[in-house]
């Protein structure tokens, strides 16, 4: 599914559904939006929403400023993976795999979110509380996770497990750009972690891979 949005990023953007396009197994599909595209692409498998990839281009400005809407240099992409609507085995990043300006890897999303959650599961102090929410985490008799999910109704302990303990490279809940004002120490940790999951690269040639 492809979502197109109208408005200016980030203060008054309105996203809506679009008929979208299909991509078959082991196939590639090119999607060429305008140079000022500000929207999202969300994979849907068997009717279930996966990770929502937010892709924001900008025509650029001579002197980018974080205090205005003109703060993304021309020819670049401001992007993130948003798992507030679902979790899927999918990533978004520049086609040449370049690193971020600070040297970090540039892939947003997770190639294998279940494996990443399992890597943190047995050392989580909140396992028994998390198992109270089978909509979001399910473990087998061997205490290995067999299912992970997230949505906007997920309790904070679920979002904290994915965001802080497992370290998912995605938004698991609202960040400061959505106007969420944290009050507790945990909420402040979550907002900070989520705010660091929005990245910029100086290319608009981006690739989404579904594993």
Backbone as a printed PyTorch tensor [residue, N CA C, xyz], in Angstrom:
tensor([[[  0.8460,  -1.1900,   0.0000],
         [  0.0000,   0.0000,   0.0000],
         [  0.8780,   1.2360,   0.0000]],

        [[  0.4850,   2.2280,  -0.7520],
         [  1.1910,   3.5040,  -0.7680],
         [  0.2820,   4.5700,  -0.1710]],

        [[  0.8120,   5.3630,   0.7370],
         [  0.0720,   6.4940,   1.2820],
         [  0.6970,   7.7820,   0.7560]],

        [[ -0.1290,   8.6470,   0.2310],
         [  0.3400,   9.9760,  -0.1360],
         [ -0.1550,  10.9590,   0.9120]],

        [[  0.6350,  11.9510,   1.2060],
         [  0.2200,  12.9340,   2.1880],
         [  0.2380,  14.3220,   1.5810]],

        [[ -0.5310,  15.2050,   2.2020],
         [ -0.5500,  16.5940,   1.7690],
         [ -0.2050,  17.4690,   2.9470]],

        [[  0.3330,  18.6350,   2.6640],
         [  0.7250,  19.5240,   3.7470],
         [  2.2310,  19.6350,   3.8170]],

        [[  2.7040,  20.3250,   4.8020],
         [  4.1450,  20.5200,   4.9440],
         [  4.6470,  19.7430,   6.1520]],

        [[  5.7780,  19.1000,   5.9950],
         [  6.3590,  18.3000,   7.0770],
         [  7.0580,  19.2330,   8.0830]],

        [[  6.9360,  19.0260,   9.3850],
         [  6.2010,  17.9340,  10.0170],
         [  4.9070,  18.3600,  10.6890]],

        [[  4.5140,  19.6320,  10.5730],
         [  3.4720,  20.1370,  11.4700],
         [  2.0430,  19.8840,  11.0190]],

        [[  1.7660,  19.8650,   9.7290],
         [  0.3640,  19.7380,   9.3300],
         [  0.1680,  18.7230,   8.2070]],

        [[  0.9260,  17.6490,   8.2550],
         [  0.8150,  16.6100,   7.2460],
         [ -0.4070,  15.7300,   7.5200]],

        [[ -1.1580,  15.4520,   6.4650],
         [ -2.3140,  14.5480,   6.5670],
         [ -2.0770,  13.3830,   5.6200]],

        [[ -2.0080,  12.1690,   6.1680],
         [ -1.7640,  10.9820,   5.3480],
         [ -3.0750,  10.2580,   5.0870]],

        [[ -3.1750,   9.6610,   3.9250],
         [ -4.3790,   8.9120,   3.5940],
         [ -4.0520,   7.7220,   2.7300]],

        [[ -4.9670,   6.7710,   2.6980],
         [ -4.7510,   5.5520,   1.9260],
         [ -4.7780,   5.8080,   0.4350]],

        [[ -4.1410,   4.9440,  -0.3110],
         [ -4.0740,   5.0120,  -1.7710],
         [ -4.1950,   3.5870,  -2.2750]],

        [[ -4.7650,   3.3700,  -3.4650],
         [ -4.9000,   1.9890,  -3.9650],
         [ -3.5970,   1.1950,  -3.9700]],

        [[ -2.4670,   1.8820,  -4.1270],
         [ -1.1830,   1.2080,  -3.9980],
         [ -0.8270,   0.3350,  -5.1800]],

        [[  0.1220,  -0.5640,  -4.9770],
         [  0.5780,  -1.4410,  -6.0470],
         [  1.0510,  -2.7530,  -5.4410]],

        [[  1.0920,  -3.7810,  -6.2600],
         [  1.5100,  -5.1060,  -5.7950],
         [  2.9430,  -5.3930,  -6.2060]],

        [[  3.6520,  -6.0860,  -5.3410],
         [  5.0060,  -6.5460,  -5.6370],
         [  5.0400,  -8.0480,  -5.3630]],

        [[  5.3070,  -8.8310,  -6.3980],
         [  5.3070, -10.2750,  -6.2510],
         [  6.5530, -10.7930,  -5.5690]],

        [[  6.5580, -12.0770,  -5.1720],
         [  7.7350, -12.6740,  -4.5310],
         [  8.9790, -12.5570,  -5.4050]],

        [[ 10.0800, -12.1630,  -4.8010],
         [ 11.3760, -12.0310,  -5.4750],
         [ 11.3390, -11.0220,  -6.6280]],

        [[ 10.3720, -10.1130,  -6.5960],
         [ 10.2340,  -9.1270,  -7.6690],
         [ 10.6220,  -7.7430,  -7.1680]],

        [[ 10.8440,  -6.8400,  -8.1150],
         [ 11.1430,  -5.4520,  -7.7890],
         [ 10.1450,  -4.5570,  -8.4970]],

        [[  9.7810,  -3.4800,  -7.8350],
         [  8.9040,  -2.4870,  -8.4350],
         [  9.4690,  -1.1040,  -8.1480]],

        [[  9.6210,  -0.3000,  -9.1800],
         [ 10.1230,   1.0630,  -9.0060],
         [  8.9510,   1.9980,  -8.7520]],

        [[  9.0940,   2.8660,  -7.7760],
         [  8.0970,   3.8690,  -7.4500],
         [  8.8090,   5.2080,  -7.4800]],

        [[  8.3850,   6.0840,  -8.3890],
         [  9.0830,   7.3540,  -8.5860],
         [  8.1600,   8.5120,  -8.2440]],

        [[  8.1900,   8.9730,  -7.0010],
         [  7.3630,  10.1140,  -6.6180],
         [  8.0120,  11.4300,  -7.0430]],

        [[  7.3370,  12.5160,  -6.7600],
         [  7.8860,  13.8240,  -7.0890],
         [  9.0320,  14.1610,  -6.1450]],

        [[  9.8030,  15.1830,  -6.5230],
         [ 10.9790,  15.5670,  -5.7250],
         [ 10.6120,  16.1250,  -4.3660]],

        [[  9.3380,  16.5100,  -4.1700],
         [  8.9180,  17.0250,  -2.8670],
         [  7.9470,  16.0600,  -2.1840]],

        [[  8.0390,  14.7750,  -2.5340],
         [  7.1730,  13.7510,  -1.9410],
         [  7.3050,  13.7380,  -0.4260]],

        [[  6.1810,  13.6600,   0.2470],
         [  6.1420,  13.5820,   1.6950],
         [  5.0420,  12.5980,   2.0510]],

        [[  5.4140,  11.3360,   2.2010],
         [  4.3950,  10.3310,   2.4410],
         [  4.9590,   9.0760,   3.0640]],

        [[  4.2700,   7.9770,   2.8340],
         [  4.6810,   6.7280,   3.4580],
         [  4.3090,   5.5490,   2.5780]],

        [[  5.0620,   4.4580,   2.7510],
         [  4.7640,   3.2030,   2.0690],
         [  4.6810,   2.1230,   3.1380]],

        [[  3.5750,   1.3980,   3.1390],
         [  3.3480,   0.3700,   4.1420],
         [  3.0960,  -0.9710,   3.4740]],

        [[  3.9120,  -1.9870,   3.7330],
         [  3.6340,  -3.3060,   3.1680],
         [  2.4350,  -3.9520,   3.8650]],

        [[  1.5880,  -4.6030,   3.0750],
         [  0.4510,  -5.3350,   3.6090],
         [  0.5710,  -6.7790,   3.1470]],

        [[  0.5630,  -7.7130,   4.0840],
         [  0.6320,  -9.1320,   3.7610],
         [ -0.5730,  -9.8330,   4.3660]],

        [[ -1.3630, -10.4660,   3.4990],
         [ -2.5850, -11.1550,   3.9490],
         [ -3.4720, -10.2390,   4.7830]],

        [[ -3.5480,  -8.9850,   4.3570],
         [ -4.4230,  -8.0290,   5.0210],
         [ -3.8680,  -7.4100,   6.2880]],

        [[ -2.6520,  -7.7820,   6.6850],
         [ -2.0790,  -7.2340,   7.9180],
         [ -1.0340,  -6.1690,   7.6150]],

        [[ -1.1760,  -5.0290,   8.2710],
         [ -0.2240,  -3.9420,   8.0830],
         [  1.1330,  -4.3120,   8.6710]],

        [[  2.1820,  -3.9740,   7.9300],
         [  3.5310,  -4.1830,   8.4280],
         [  4.1480,  -2.8630,   8.8680]],

        [[  5.4630,  -2.7870,   8.8420],
         [  6.1770,  -1.5770,   9.2190],
         [  5.8670,  -0.4630,   8.2210]],

        [[  5.5350,   0.6890,   8.7350],
         [  5.1970,   1.8440,   7.8860],
         [  6.4670,   2.6630,   7.6660]],

        [[  6.8690,   2.8140,   6.3990],
         [  8.0860,   3.5520,   6.0910],
         [  7.7320,   4.9710,   5.6540]],

        [[  8.1470,   5.9390,   6.4550],
         [  7.8600,   7.3420,   6.1850],
         [  9.0390,   7.9510,   5.4340]],

        [[  8.7470,   8.4700,   4.2630],
         [  9.7830,   8.9780,   3.3570],
         [  9.4590,  10.4250,   3.0240]],

        [[ 10.3470,  11.3230,   3.3790],
         [ 10.0940,  12.7440,   3.1860],
         [ 11.2190,  13.3720,   2.3670]],

        [[ 10.8540,  13.7510,   1.1250],
         [ 11.7770,  14.4910,   0.2790],
         [ 11.5420,  15.9840,   0.5100]],

        [[ 12.4210,  16.7880,  -0.0270],
         [ 12.2460,  18.2310,   0.1140],
         [ 12.9790,  18.8990,  -1.0310]],

        [[ 12.3980,  19.9640,  -1.5580],
         [ 13.0640,  20.6780,  -2.6500],
         [ 14.3040,  21.4030,  -2.1550]],

        [[ 14.4340,  21.4850,  -0.8400],
         [ 15.6550,  22.0650,  -0.2800],
         [ 15.5660,  23.5670,  -0.0700]],

        [[ 16.5400,  24.0830,   0.6310],
         [ 16.6260,  25.5170,   0.8530],
         [ 18.0880,  25.8760,   1.0300]],

        [[ 18.4010,  27.1130,   0.7880],
         [ 19.7990,  27.5400,   0.8030],
         [ 20.4150,  27.4220,   2.1930]],

        [[ 19.6060,  27.7480,   3.2110],
         [ 20.1140,  27.6910,   4.5790],
         [ 19.1350,  26.8740,   5.4420]],

        [[ 19.2660,  25.5470,   5.4540],
         [ 18.3460,  24.7150,   6.2340],
         [ 18.3460,  25.1160,   7.7010]],

        [[ 17.1690,  25.0980,   8.2960],
         [ 17.0420,  25.4860,   9.6950],
         [ 16.0690,  24.5620,  10.4110]],

        [[ 16.4390,  24.0250,  11.5690],
         [ 15.5260,  23.1490,  12.3070],
         [ 14.3310,  23.8750,  12.8960]],

        [[ 14.3150,  25.2050,  12.8100],
         [ 13.1940,  25.9650,  13.3630],
         [ 12.1500,  26.2850,  12.3040]],

        [[ 12.3350,  25.8140,  11.0850],
         [ 11.3530,  26.0590,  10.0400],
         [ 11.1030,  24.7760,   9.2790]],

        [[ 10.1430,  24.7980,   8.3590],
         [  9.8760,  23.6370,   7.5270],
         [ 10.9310,  23.4670,   6.4440]],

        [[ 11.8080,  24.4330,   6.2990],
         [ 12.8500,  24.3710,   5.2710],
         [ 14.1590,  23.9590,   5.9350]],

        [[ 14.2420,  22.6680,   6.2800],
         [ 15.4360,  22.2300,   7.0110],
         [ 16.0220,  20.9490,   6.4710]],

        [[ 15.4690,  20.4070,   5.3790],
         [ 16.0480,  19.2250,   4.7500],
         [ 16.7900,  19.6790,   3.5010]],

        [[ 18.1000,  19.4970,   3.4430],
         [ 18.8460,  19.9500,   2.2700],
         [ 18.3100,  19.3410,   0.9810]],

        [[ 18.4280,  20.0750,  -0.1080],
         [ 17.9280,  19.6180,  -1.4030],
         [ 18.5630,  18.2920,  -1.7890]],

        [[ 17.7570,  17.4220,  -2.3930],
         [ 18.2600,  16.1520,  -2.8880],
         [ 18.3940,  15.0740,  -1.8380]],

        [[ 17.9550,  15.3450,  -0.6210],
         [ 18.0870,  14.3680,   0.4540],
         [ 16.7580,  13.7470,   0.8450]],

        [[ 16.8300,  12.8080,   1.7710],
         [ 15.6450,  12.1270,   2.2790],
         [ 15.6960,  12.0870,   3.8040]],

        [[ 14.6140,  12.5150,   4.4040],
         [ 14.4180,  12.3870,   5.8450],
         [ 13.4640,  11.2150,   6.0190]],

        [[ 13.8540,  10.1890,   6.7680],
         [ 13.0540,   8.9570,   6.7510],
         [ 13.1020,   8.2270,   8.0880]],

        [[ 12.1510,   7.3160,   8.2460],
         [ 12.1280,   6.4670,   9.4330],
         [ 11.2560,   5.2560,   9.1690]],

        [[ 11.3880,   4.2690,  10.0480],
         [ 10.4970,   3.1140,  10.0670],
         [  9.5730,   3.2830,  11.2650]],

        [[  8.2820,   3.1240,  11.0320],
         [  7.2870,   3.3190,  12.0760],
         [  6.5650,   1.9920,  12.3090]],

        [[  6.7640,   1.4090,  13.4930],
         [  6.1020,   0.1510,  13.8330],
         [  4.9140,   0.3680,  14.7530]],

        [[  4.3420,   1.5720,  14.7120],
         [  3.1540,   1.8400,  15.5100],
         [  1.9110,   1.1980,  14.9140]],

        [[  1.9780,   0.7650,  13.6690],
         [  0.8180,   0.1430,  13.0260],
         [  1.0210,  -1.3510,  12.7890]],

        [[  2.2260,  -1.8380,  13.0010],
         [  2.4990,  -3.2400,  12.7740],
         [  3.9980,  -3.4770,  12.6710]],

        [[  4.3820,  -4.7470,  12.6910],
         [  5.7850,  -5.1390,  12.5870],
         [  5.9310,  -6.1230,  11.4420]],

        [[  6.8880,  -5.8880,  10.5670],
         [  7.1480,  -6.8310,   9.4870],
         [  8.6420,  -6.9630,   9.2580]],

        [[  9.0160,  -8.0110,   8.5760],
         [ 10.4300,  -8.2280,   8.2340],
         [ 10.7400,  -7.3660,   7.0140]],

        [[ 11.1010,  -6.1320,   7.2590],
         [ 11.3100,  -5.1960,   6.1560],
         [ 12.2090,  -4.0550,   6.6010]],

        [[ 12.9360,  -3.4980,   5.6410],
         [ 13.8580,  -2.3990,   5.9250],
         [ 13.7650,  -1.3320,   4.8440]],

        [[ 14.2300,  -0.1370,   5.1890],
         [ 14.3130,   0.9890,   4.2590],
         [ 15.6810,   1.6310,   4.4140]],

        [[ 16.3250,   1.9290,   3.2870],
         [ 17.6010,   2.6150,   3.3330],
         [ 18.0380,   3.0330,   1.9490]],

        [[ 19.1080,   3.8060,   1.8370],
         [ 19.6100,   4.2310,   0.5300],
         [ 20.0840,   3.0310,  -0.2810]],

        [[ 19.8990,   3.1140,  -1.5960],
         [ 20.1850,   1.9720,  -2.4640],
         [ 21.6540,   1.5710,  -2.4640]],

        [[ 22.5490,   2.5080,  -2.1560],
         [ 23.9750,   2.1740,  -2.1640],
         [ 24.4930,   1.7990,  -0.7710]],

        [[ 23.5730,   1.6490,   0.1990],
         [ 23.9270,   1.2480,   1.5680],
         [ 24.9030,   2.2120,   2.2450]],

        [[ 24.9290,   3.4530,   1.8070],
         [ 25.8100,   4.4330,   2.4550],
         [ 25.4410,   4.5730,   3.9240]],

        [[ 26.4120,   4.9630,   4.7280],
         [ 26.1460,   5.1690,   6.1380],
         [ 25.5540,   6.5600,   6.3850]],

        [[ 24.9960,   6.7370,   7.5560],
         [ 24.4860,   8.0420,   7.9510],
         [ 25.6570,   9.0100,   8.1120]],

        [[ 25.4040,  10.3030,   8.1060],
         [ 26.4930,  11.2760,   8.2490],
         [ 27.3610,  11.0560,   9.4820]],

        [[ 26.8020,  10.4760,  10.5490],
         [ 27.6010,  10.2430,  11.7530],
         [ 28.2710,   8.8700,  11.7560]],

        [[ 28.1660,   8.1310,  10.6500],
         [ 28.8530,   6.8530,  10.5290],
         [ 28.0270,   5.6340,  10.8830]],

        [[ 26.8250,   5.8080,  11.4000],
         [ 26.0000,   4.6600,  11.7590],
         [ 25.4050,   3.9990,  10.5130]],

        [[ 25.0130,   2.7170,  10.6050],
         [ 24.3120,   2.0730,   9.4950],
         [ 23.0250,   2.8170,   9.1760]],

        [[ 22.6040,   2.7540,   7.9130],
         [ 21.4880,   3.5810,   7.4600],
         [ 20.1690,   2.8380,   7.3320]],

        [[ 20.1120,   1.5380,   7.6530],
         [ 18.8730,   0.7890,   7.4930],
         [ 17.9000,   1.0630,   8.6310]],

        [[ 16.7030,   1.4920,   8.2730],
         [ 15.6140,   1.6130,   9.2350],
         [ 14.7550,   0.3590,   9.1260]],

        [[ 14.1200,  -0.0190,  10.2300],
         [ 13.3350,  -1.2430,  10.2350],
         [ 14.1700,  -2.4310,  10.6850]],

        [[ 13.6070,  -3.6240,  10.5400],
         [ 14.2820,  -4.8330,  11.0010],
         [ 14.1470,  -5.9560,   9.9880]],

        [[ 15.2870,  -6.5750,   9.6610],
         [ 15.2690,  -7.7170,   8.7480],
         [ 14.5880,  -8.9200,   9.3970]],

        [[ 14.8160,  -9.1400,  10.6860],
         [ 14.2080, -10.2630,  11.3940],
         [ 13.8270,  -9.8100,  12.7970]],

        [[ 12.6760,  -9.1360,  12.9380],
         [ 12.2980,  -8.6030,  14.2530],
         [ 12.0900,  -9.6910,  15.3000]],

        [[ 11.6000, -10.8600,  14.9080],
         [ 11.3920, -11.9250,  15.8830],
         [ 12.7230, -12.3860,  16.4840]],

        [[ 13.7330, -12.5500,  15.6320],
         [ 15.0530, -12.9540,  16.1320],
         [ 15.6340, -11.8780,  17.0390]],

        [[ 15.4430, -10.6130,  16.6950],
         [ 15.9870,  -9.5370,  17.5170],
         [ 15.2800,  -9.4810,  18.8750]],

        [[ 13.9620,  -9.7040,  18.8650],
         [ 13.2280,  -9.7310,  20.1280],
         [ 13.6840, -10.9100,  20.9860]],

        [[ 13.9130, -12.0570,  20.3580],
         [ 14.3630, -13.2290,  21.1120],
         [ 15.7410, -13.0310,  21.7260]],

        [[ 16.5940, -12.2500,  21.0610],
         [ 17.9330, -11.9910,  21.5910],
         [ 17.8710, -11.2450,  22.9230]],

        [[ 16.7790, -10.5080,  23.1440],
         [ 16.6250,  -9.7440,  24.3870],
         [ 15.6630, -10.4090,  25.3670]],

        [[ 14.9310, -11.4060,  24.9160],
         [ 13.8130, -11.9520,  25.6900],
         [ 14.2230, -12.5570,  27.0300]],

        [[ 15.1820, -13.4660,  27.0190],
         [ 15.5000, -14.2020,  28.2440],
         [ 16.1410, -13.3300,  29.3220]],

        [[ 16.7000, -12.2030,  28.9340],
         [ 17.2790, -11.3150,  29.9500],
         [ 16.3280, -10.1810,  30.3490]],

        [[ 15.1170, -10.1910,  29.7820],
         [ 14.1620,  -9.1330,  30.1210],
         [ 13.5830,  -9.3600,  31.5080]],

        [[ 13.5960,  -8.3400,  32.3670],
         [ 13.0010,  -8.4810,  33.6960],
         [ 11.4780,  -8.4330,  33.6610]],

        [[ 10.9170,  -8.1680,  32.4690],
         [  9.4650,  -7.9870,  32.3530],
         [  8.7790,  -9.1170,  31.5930]],

        [[  9.4360, -10.2910,  31.5070],
         [  8.8860, -11.3770,  30.6920],
         [  7.4650, -11.7570,  31.1140]],

        [[  7.2620, -11.9510,  32.4090],
         [  5.9600, -12.4390,  32.8450],
         [  4.8810, -11.3830,  32.6350]],

        [[  5.2190, -10.1500,  32.8150],
         [  4.2310,  -9.1020,  32.5460],
         [  3.9210,  -9.0210,  31.0540]],

        [[  4.9510,  -9.1550,  30.2210],
         [  4.7420,  -9.0990,  28.7820],
         [  3.8460, -10.2290,  28.2880]],

        [[  3.9630, -11.3870,  28.8960],
         [  3.1490, -12.5330,  28.4780],
         [  1.6720, -12.3510,  28.8070]],

        [[  1.3490, -11.3260,  29.5650],
         [ -0.0640, -11.0120,  29.8130],
         [ -0.7200, -10.3810,  28.5940]],

        [[  0.0760, -10.0860,  27.5700],
         [ -0.4560,  -9.4120,  26.3790],
         [ -0.1850, -10.2630,  25.1330]],

        [[ -0.9300, -11.3720,  24.9700],
         [ -0.6720, -12.2820,  23.8440],
         [ -0.9650, -11.6810,  22.4700]],

        [[ -1.6160, -10.5330,  22.4240],
         [ -1.7830,  -9.8660,  21.1380],
         [ -0.4410,  -9.3740,  20.6170]],

        [[  0.5120,  -9.1490,  21.5300],
         [  1.7770,  -8.5260,  21.1620],
         [  2.9880,  -9.4520,  21.2820]],

        [[  3.0080, -10.3310,  22.2550],
         [  4.1080, -11.2880,  22.3880],
         [  3.5480, -12.6510,  22.7850]],

        [[  4.0400, -13.6800,  22.1140],
         [  3.6560, -15.0580,  22.4310],
         [  4.9310, -15.8820,  22.4790]],

        [[  5.0780, -16.6900,  23.5410],
         [  6.2480, -17.5580,  23.6920],
         [  5.8080, -19.0190,  23.6680]],

        [[  6.6940, -19.8950,  23.1770],
         [  6.3880, -21.3270,  23.1870],
         [  6.8040, -21.9300,  24.5230]],

        [[  6.6590, -23.2510,  24.6630],
         [  6.9810, -23.9020,  25.9290],
         [  8.4750, -23.8580,  26.2330]],

        [[  9.2850, -23.6300,  25.1990],
         [ 10.7190, -23.4970,  25.4100],
         [ 11.1400, -22.0850,  25.7350]],

        [[ 10.1400, -21.2280,  26.0040],
         [ 10.3640, -19.8290,  26.3620],
         [ 11.0270, -19.0290,  25.2440]],

        [[ 10.7690, -19.4210,  24.0270],
         [ 11.2120, -18.6290,  22.8830],
         [  9.9970, -17.9180,  22.2900]],

        [[ 10.1760, -16.6710,  21.9150],
         [  9.0770, -15.9370,  21.2950],
         [  8.7710, -16.5170,  19.9220]],

        [[  7.4900, -16.6570,  19.6320],
         [  7.0590, -17.1390,  18.3200],
         [  6.2030, -16.0980,  17.6090]],

        [[  5.8990, -14.9760,  18.2840],
         [  5.0420, -13.9450,  17.6990],
         [  5.3440, -12.6110,  18.3650]],

        [[  5.5180, -11.5720,  17.5610],
         [  5.6350, -10.2080,  18.0750],
         [  4.7670,  -9.2890,  17.2200]],

        [[  4.1820,  -8.3170,  17.8710],
         [  3.2910,  -7.3880,  17.1720],
         [  3.2690,  -6.0840,  17.9540]],

        [[  2.8980,  -5.0150,  17.2780],
         [  2.7590,  -3.7230,  17.9380],
         [  1.6600,  -2.9340,  17.2420]],

        [[  0.9990,  -2.0680,  17.9870],
         [  0.0540,  -1.1220,  17.4110],
         [ -0.0900,   0.0410,  18.3870]],

        [[ -0.9210,   0.9960,  18.0410],
         [ -1.0390,   2.2030,  18.8580],
         [ -1.6700,   1.9400,  20.2220]],

        [[ -2.3330,   0.7750,  20.3770],
         [ -2.9550,   0.4480,  21.6600],
         [ -2.0400,  -0.3730,  22.5650]],

        [[ -0.8300,  -0.6800,  22.1130],
         [  0.0800,  -1.5150,  22.9070],
         [  0.4230,  -0.8340,  24.2260]],

        [[  0.4330,  -1.5880,  25.3280],
         [  0.8140,  -0.9910,  26.6190],
         [  2.2820,  -0.5810,  26.6240]],

        [[  2.6050,   0.3140,  27.5290],
         [  3.9490,   0.8780,  27.5540],
         [  5.0250,  -0.1750,  27.7700]],

        [[  4.7360,  -1.2160,  28.5520],
         [  5.7410,  -2.2430,  28.8080],
         [  6.1070,  -2.9790,  27.5270]],

        [[  5.1490,  -3.1270,  26.6140],
         [  5.4130,  -3.7770,  25.3270],
         [  6.3000,  -2.8830,  24.4690]],

        [[  5.9300,  -1.6200,  24.3670],
         [  6.7270,  -0.6900,  23.5510],
         [  8.1280,  -0.5260,  24.1220]],

        [[  8.2430,  -0.5150,  25.4430],
         [  9.5580,  -0.3730,  26.0640],
         [ 10.4300,  -1.5970,  25.7870]],

        [[  9.8300,  -2.7860,  25.7640],
         [ 10.6090,  -3.9840,  25.4600],
         [ 11.1900,  -3.9050,  24.0530]],

        [[ 10.3510,  -3.5920,  23.0850],
         [ 10.8240,  -3.5210,  21.7060],
         [ 11.8330,  -2.3880,  21.5090]],

        [[ 11.5330,  -1.2140,  22.0870],
         [ 12.3430,  -0.0200,  21.8320],
         [ 13.6400,  -0.0060,  22.6180]],

        [[ 13.5600,  -0.2740,  23.9250],
         [ 14.7090,  -0.0920,  24.8000],
         [ 15.4890,  -1.3790,  25.0490]],

        [[ 14.7810,  -2.4990,  25.2080],
         [ 15.4760,  -3.7480,  25.5050],
         [ 15.9570,  -4.4520,  24.2380]],

        [[ 15.0670,  -4.5830,  23.2370],
         [ 15.4660,  -5.2510,  21.9930],
         [ 16.1800,  -4.2990,  21.0380]],

        [[ 15.9150,  -3.0050,  21.1580],
         [ 16.6040,  -2.0190,  20.3200],
         [ 16.1530,  -1.9920,  18.8770]],

        [[ 14.8520,  -2.1170,  18.6400],
         [ 14.3430,  -2.0610,  17.2680],
         [ 14.6710,  -0.7060,  16.6270]],

        [[ 15.0710,  -0.7350,  15.3720],
         [ 15.4050,   0.4780,  14.6210],
         [ 14.1480,   1.0850,  14.0050]],

        [[ 13.2250,   1.4670,  14.8690],
         [ 11.9410,   1.9920,  14.4030],
         [ 11.2430,   2.7120,  15.5420]],

        [[ 10.2690,   3.5280,  15.1700],
         [  9.3730,   4.1050,  16.1640],
         [  8.4570,   3.0000,  16.6670]],

        [[  8.3620,   2.8260,  17.9810],
         [  7.4040,   1.8960,  18.5610],
         [  6.2430,   2.6480,  19.2050]],

        [[  6.3690,   3.9520,  19.3080],
         [  5.3500,   4.8030,  19.9000],
         [  5.6100,   6.2350,  19.4840]],

        [[  4.8220,   7.1680,  19.9700],
         [  4.9700,   8.5600,  19.5450],
         [  6.2580,   9.1950,  20.0430]],

        [[  6.8470,  10.0200,  19.2040],
         [  8.0180,  10.7920,  19.5930],
         [  7.6340,  12.2350,  19.8190]],

        [[  8.6050,  13.0800,  20.0310],
         [  8.3030,  14.4830,  20.3180],
         [  7.6930,  15.1850,  19.1190]],

        [[  7.9800,  14.7040,  17.8860],
         [  7.4120,  15.3450,  16.7040],
         [  5.8950,  15.2170,  16.6860]],

        [[  5.3590,  14.2250,  17.3920],
         [  3.9140,  14.0480,  17.4780],
         [  3.3100,  14.7860,  18.6680]],

        [[  4.1470,  15.5480,  19.3520],
         [  3.6400,  16.3700,  20.4430],
         [  3.4880,  15.6650,  21.7690]],

        [[  4.0430,  14.4320,  21.8800],
         [  3.9370,  13.7070,  23.1410],
         [  4.8880,  14.3150,  24.1610]],

        [[  4.3820,  14.6830,  25.3090],
         [  5.1960,  15.2870,  26.3590],
         [  5.3410,  14.2870,  27.5100]],

        [[  6.5010,  13.6430,  27.6200],
         [  6.6960,  12.6260,  28.6610],
         [  6.7370,  13.2360,  30.0510]],

        [[  6.2890,  12.4500,  31.0190],
         [  6.3070,  12.9090,  32.4060],
         [  7.1350,  11.9900,  33.2990]],

        [[  7.1710,  10.6950,  33.0010],
         [  7.9450,   9.7650,  33.8260],
         [  9.3250,   9.5440,  33.2090]],

        [[ 10.2190,   8.9640,  34.0030],
         [ 11.5720,   8.6750,  33.5140],
         [ 11.5320,   7.7000,  32.3390]],

        [[ 10.6450,   6.6790,  32.4140],
         [ 10.5430,   5.7100,  31.3210],
         [ 10.0290,   6.3780,  30.0580]],

        [[  9.0310,   7.2280,  30.1920],
         [  8.4940,   7.9290,  29.0220],
         [  9.5660,   8.8010,  28.3800]],

        [[ 10.3860,   9.4400,  29.1890],
         [ 11.4610,  10.2720,  28.6470],
         [ 12.4740,   9.4250,  27.8960]],

        [[ 12.7710,   8.2190,  28.4020],
         [ 13.6680,   7.3000,  27.7020],
         [ 13.0750,   6.8980,  26.3540]],

        [[ 11.7770,   6.6010,  26.3520],
         [ 11.1210,   6.1690,  25.1210],
         [ 11.1140,   7.2820,  24.0720]],

        [[ 10.7820,   8.4860,  24.4880],
         [ 10.7570,   9.6080,  23.5400],
         [ 12.1460,   9.8470,  22.9590]],

        [[ 13.1610,   9.8190,  23.8050],
         [ 14.5240,  10.0240,  23.3200],
         [ 14.9080,   8.9300,  22.3290]],

        [[ 14.6070,   7.6750,  22.6630],
         [ 14.9440,   6.5580,  21.7640],
         [ 14.2140,   6.6830,  20.4380]],

        [[ 12.9530,   7.0910,  20.4850],
         [ 12.1760,   7.2200,  19.2590],
         [ 12.6480,   8.4010,  18.4170]],

        [[ 13.0190,   9.4890,  19.0690],
         [ 13.4830,  10.6590,  18.3220],
         [ 14.7920,  10.3890,  17.5830]],

        [[ 15.5760,   9.4280,  18.0620],
         [ 16.8430,   9.1180,  17.3930],
         [ 16.6640,   8.1300,  16.2470]],

        [[ 15.4170,   7.7640,  15.9150],
         [ 15.1690,   6.8070,  14.8400],
         [ 14.7540,   7.4850,  13.5380]],

        [[ 14.8030,   8.8060,  13.4770],
         [ 14.5420,   9.5540,  12.2390],
         [ 15.8740,  10.0160,  11.6800]],

        [[ 16.1370,   9.6860,  10.4180],
         [ 17.4610,   9.9030,   9.8520],
         [ 17.3960,  10.6850,   8.5480]],

        [[ 18.5500,  11.2120,   8.1540],
         [ 18.6660,  11.9370,   6.8820],
         [ 19.8680,  11.4020,   6.1090]],

        [[ 19.6700,  11.2250,   4.7920],
         [ 20.7720,  10.8850,   3.8900],
         [ 20.6820,  11.7910,   2.6670]],

        [[ 21.8210,  12.0560,   2.0390],
         [ 21.8430,  12.9840,   0.9000],
         [ 21.6320,  12.2600,  -0.4200]],

        [[ 20.5430,  11.4840,  -0.4800],
         [ 20.1040,  10.8430,  -1.7110],
         [ 18.6040,  10.6390,  -1.6270]],

        [[ 17.9580,  10.5660,  -2.7840],
         [ 16.5400,  10.2410,  -2.8160],
         [ 16.3000,   8.8820,  -3.4800]],

        [[ 17.3610,   8.1320,  -3.6660],
         [ 17.2600,   6.7880,  -4.2410],
         [ 17.2060,   5.7900,  -3.0870]],

        [[ 15.9990,   5.4630,  -2.6610],
         [ 15.7830,   4.6500,  -1.4730],
         [ 15.1830,   3.2960,  -1.8550]],

        [[ 15.5090,   2.2830,  -1.0710],
         [ 15.0190,   0.9210,  -1.3480],
         [ 14.3380,   0.3350,  -0.1140]],

        [[ 13.1460,  -0.2040,  -0.3090],
         [ 12.4510,  -0.9710,   0.7250],
         [ 12.6040,  -2.4490,   0.3670]],

        [[ 13.0380,  -3.2420,   1.3290],
         [ 13.1960,  -4.6680,   1.1070],
         [ 12.3020,  -5.4190,   2.0670]],

        [[ 11.4960,  -6.3420,   1.5290],
         [ 10.6270,  -7.2030,   2.3390],
         [ 11.2640,  -8.5820,   2.3680]],

        [[ 11.5620,  -9.0900,   3.5440],
         [ 12.2670, -10.3650,   3.6770],
         [ 11.2940, -11.5180,   3.8740]]])
